[in-house]
Amino acid sequence: MAASVPAPPLCGSPTATATAAVAIHAIGDRAVDEVAEVYGHALTTALDMTGAEDVLQSESSHHSGQGLSGDDARGEDPTRVSERMKRLGKALRLRIEHVQHLVDTAASAARLARSGLTPVPNPLHLLTDAAMLGPRLGSRRAARAFALASLCRAGLRPAMASDWPVVDLQPLTGVYAAVHRHLPPPDVADAMRRKLHVSRRFQLVGEGHRGDHPDGGGQKSDDSSQAGTCGSGVGGDGVRCGYDASEGESGRGVCGAVGFGLCDASWPQVVGTAEERLSLKQALLGHTAWAAVAAGLEEYVGRLTPGLRADFVELSDSLAQLQVGGEGLGAAEKDTSASRLRLSEERLQRCLPVVARTWLDGQLVYDKNSIAHDLS
């Protein structure tokens, strides 16, 4: 069992740094560009300030064990100035929340990277907004939405966020969306719900969303008389929903009081192109280690390593599969291992796990089986 680690400092506490972390919300492509420009201008101005040198010294010492001399740090070489601006942006944890649309995916992502900015996209909104993107933005601009892989290719480490309470807290659904860019198939969603006690079953974010719905693309009403809502497992358009809570089953998030599901014949709606899919490893990092760095908490949480808080979950199903005989491995990997466990996007596509147990600072705080026993 890991030793208890002191709680991280809160903003405004005596142990917190005097520098406040700045996060600006920007969803549209022009908004993202304008915020990036403001950040870039502020960083350029800040490079001439003494306080900026203190931040760079601290950041350099923290990561490499040595600081920069004043002469080296204040060199006039444009390449060095650009590098210092990038490092300063990272050190200050300057964030852009949402970053949902980019004018040019590669160029816009590179611009964010030059200033060392941290994008904080919301993969769950990819599911809720999928049907409305085309009608409202057109196919060309819709294809550039949620350019998650472009952000990573630019060298950025996007921190994935839910945007709660706008949508529910469902990090595993967010991981699925970041990797596959569409809702889990109805049978996969059904299988996930069956792992939970009937009173704990829930609707996945994005289930029940349509295109230009009068409420702006939000969840359908719980009024089962409304066309398209779930009622006994069948949508108003005759399409079977993902989950039928028959035999008196009910739970929070039930559509039409009796069923869950995406009642829309256009399923699955894939957002953008395959090139913008994240690997499973990137999606998991975005929800853990990269998110901790964005919040300035990487010395406390985000990784399972000695000295950090033992905050983690156990899943009902593994997200890795065994590769035998070096299948899918590079030549160097084949020489070192005949078989190994590797994170598998294909396995996630077939099996959406649920949280079996949750540990906070080494203490068990949630056990799915114990709750199911208490409710039965």
N, C-alpha and C positions, 0 to 999 in steps of 0.2 A: 504494500500500500504506500502510495506516495505521501511524503510529508506535507503538512499543510503549508501553503504559500500565502503570504499576506495579501489582502485584497488590493487590487490596483487602485492608484490614487484617482480621485474624482476631480473634475475641473473646478478650480477655485479652492481646492484644499491646499494646506501649507506645503504638501509634498509634490504638488503638481507644478509643471514648468510654467513660467510666466507667459509663454507664447501660446496663444489660443489657436486651436485647430479651426480652419475655415472650411465649410462645406456649402457649396452653392448648387441649387437645384436648376437643372437645364434638361429639357426633354426634346424640344425641336432642334433641327439641324442648325438653324441660324443662332438659336440660343446657346447651343454648345460652342459654336465658333466664337460668339461674343464673350462668353465667360472665359474661354481659353485665352482670348486676346487680353482681357482684363488681368488675368493671372500673370500672363507673360510680361505685361507692362509693369505690374507691381513687383515681380521678381527682378526685372532689370533695374528698377529703381532701388530695390532693397540691397542689391549687390554692393552698392556704394556705402551702405550703412555699417557701422561697427557691429551692431547686434547680429547682422547676418553672418559676420565672420565667426562670432561665438557659436552660432548654430552649426556652421560648417565644421568648426573645430570639434564640437561635441559629437556630431554625426560621424566624422572621420575617425575619431578616437574610439567610438563605440564599435564600429565595424572593422577597423583595421589595426586598432591598438596604437595609432599615432595620429597626431593632428597635422595641419598644414601650417607652414610658416607664413607670416604676413606677406612676405615678398612673393612667395609662390602663389598664394591664394589670390593676390591682387594683380596678377599678371594681365597684360593687355592683349595677349594672343586671343583672337576671336574663338578659336576652338576651346581654349581653356575657359573663357567666359561662358560659353554655351554649356560646357560641362558643369561649371559651378552653378549656373542657373538651374540645371536639371537636378543637381544634388540638393540645392536649397529647397526646391519644390517638394522633393521627396521627404526631406528632413522635416518640413513644416506640415506634412500630411495634407496638402491641399487637395480637396476632393471636389468632384463634380458628381452630384447625385443624378441618377437615371441614365443620362447619356444614351437615350433611346434611338435617336436618329442622327446620322452624320451626312454632311454634304457629299463628301467623297471618303469612303471608308478608310482606304489606306492613307491618304494625305491628312485627313482629320485626326486619325489615330496617331500618326507620326507627330502632329502638332502638339497633341496632349503629352506625348512622350518627351518631346524636347523641353517642356517645362517641368517634367517630373511630376505630373499630376496623377491623381488616383481616380479612375472612373469607378462609379458604384452603380452598375446596372441592376435591373430587377427582372430576372428570368421569368418570374411568375406573370409579369405583365405581358410577356410574349404570348402566354396562353389566353389571357383575358382580351387582348387587343387583336389577336390573329385575324378574326373575321372582318374587322373594320378597317384594317390597314389599306387593303386594296381599294375599296370604295372611296376612302377619304383622301388617300395620298397618291393613288395611281400605282401601277405595277412597278415602275422604275424606282420610285422613292420607297415603296413598301419593301422592295428587295434589299434595301440598305438598312432596314430596321434591325435593331438588336445585333449590331456587328461585333459580337463577342470575340470571335476568333481574330478579327482584324486588330482588336485592341491588344490581344496577346502577341500577335505577330509583330506589333510595333514595339514590343519589349515591355508593355504595361502589365501590371498584375491586378486585374479588376477584382474588386471586392463585391461579392454577390450579396444583395439585400432583398428582403421581402417587400418592403414598402408598407408593412403593417402600420395602421389598421386598414389601409385601403384594400388589401387582400389578406387572406388568412396566413398564419405562420405555418408554412409547409416547406421546410428546407429540402426534403427529399424530392418533393414535386418540382422544386426549383432546380435541383440537380438534373432531374430527368429533362426538364425543358431546355436547360442550357446545352445538354448533350444531343437531344433528338429533335428539339424545336417543334414539337407538337405534343398534344395531350397523350398520356398513356392509352393504349387501346382499351376498349370497354372490358374485355376479359381480364386484362392485367389489373385494371382498377378494381374490378370485382374481387379478384384473388387477394389483392391488398386488403380490402375491407373485411374479407372473411377471416383475416388473421386477428381482428379486433373483436372485442365484445360488442354485441349489437348496439348497446347504448353509447359506444365510443366511435362508431363508424361515421365517416364524414364525407362530404362532397369535395372532390379535388378542385383546386382553383382552376377556373376555366371551363368546368363542366356547366352546361346550361347557358353559355354565352353565344350570341349570334352576331351578325354583322352590324349594320346601322340600326340597332335596336333603339326604340324611343327613349330608353333610359340611358343612352350613351354607351351601349354595349355591355351593361352590367348584368348581374344575375337576373334571371327571370323571377317574376313574382311567385310567392308561394300559393297564389290563387290557382288551383288545379283546373279551373275552367278556362284559363288563358291558353290560347292556341300555342302549342309548342312546349308547354310545360310537361313535366313528368307526371304521369298518373298511372298507377299500377304497372310501371315499367315501360310504357309506350308513349312516345312523343305525339304531339298533336298532328305531326306530319306523317305519322305511321312508322317512324323510325324507332326501333327498340332502344331504350336507354341502357346505360351501362350497368345499372344496379336496380334490382327489384326488391324492395324491402317488404316482402310478402309475409304472411302468417303473423301479422301484428308487429313486425320489427319496425322500429323507428329510431331516430337519432338526430343529433344536431346537423344542420345542413341538408335535411331531407327536402327534396324538391317536390312540391305538390303534396307534402306530408306523407308520401308513401314510397318515393323512389329517388334514386340518384341518376345522373347520367348526362351525357352530351346529346341532347335531342336535336340533332342536326345532320341531315343527309350528306353534308359536305365534309364530314370528318374523314381522314385527319387533315387539318389545315396546317401545312408546314410553312413556317415563317422564313422568308429569305431563301438562301441557297445552302447547300451542304457545306460549302466552304466556311460558313460562319458557325458551324457546330464546334463546341469545345470537346476535348477529350474528357473522359470521366475523371482522370487525374486533375485536369485543370478545373473542372467544375467543383470537385471536392476541395481543392486548394482555395478556390474563390469563396467558398462558404466557411473556411476554417482559417488557415495560416494567413492568406492574403487579406482576409477581412480583419484579422487581429492586427496586422501591420497598419492598415488604413485607420484603425481606431487608436493606434498607439499602445496596444496592449500585447504586443508580441513577446514581452518578457513575462507574461502571466498566463496567456491562453493561446489556443490556435494550433498547438503541436503537442504530440505526446513525446516529451523529452524530459530527462531529469532536471529538476529545479523549477519546472512550471507547474501550475495547478493541474491536477488530474481531473479535468473536465472532459468527458467523452460519453458517447452513446454506444450501446451494443445493438446491432440490427438483427432482425428476424432472419435475414437471408444474406449470404455473402455477395459482394459485388465483384468478386474475383473468380476466375476459373483457371483450372490447371491446364497448362499447355504442355503436351507430351512430345518428346522427341524434337524439341526446338521449333515446332511449328509456329510460324509467324515471327520468329526471332531473327535478329541479325547474325552474321557469321561469328562475330566475337562472342555474342551471348550463347550461341550453340556450342561453342567450345567449352564454356564454363558450366553449363547446366543442361541436362537432358530434359528436364521438366521444371516448371516453376509456376507459381501463382501470379497471374497478371490481372489488373483491373480490366473489366470487360464491358464495353458499351453494349454489346449484344445481350449479355446477361441482364443488364439493367432494363433493356427494352422488353425482355420477357418477364421480368420479375421486379416489381416495385416493393421494396421492403418497408417494414414499419419499425419503429423504435421499440426494442424489447426491454432495455434497461438504460437508465440515465444515471451517470455519476457526476457529482459536483465536488471538486476539491477532495477527491478520493472517497466520498461518501455516496452510498446508493440512495437516490432520492425518488426513483420511479422504477417500478417493476410491473410490466404488462400482465404477467401471469398472476401476480398477487392481486392486482386490481380486478382482473376477470374473476378470480375466486371469490373476492369480497362481494362482487355484484351478482354472482350467481346464487 
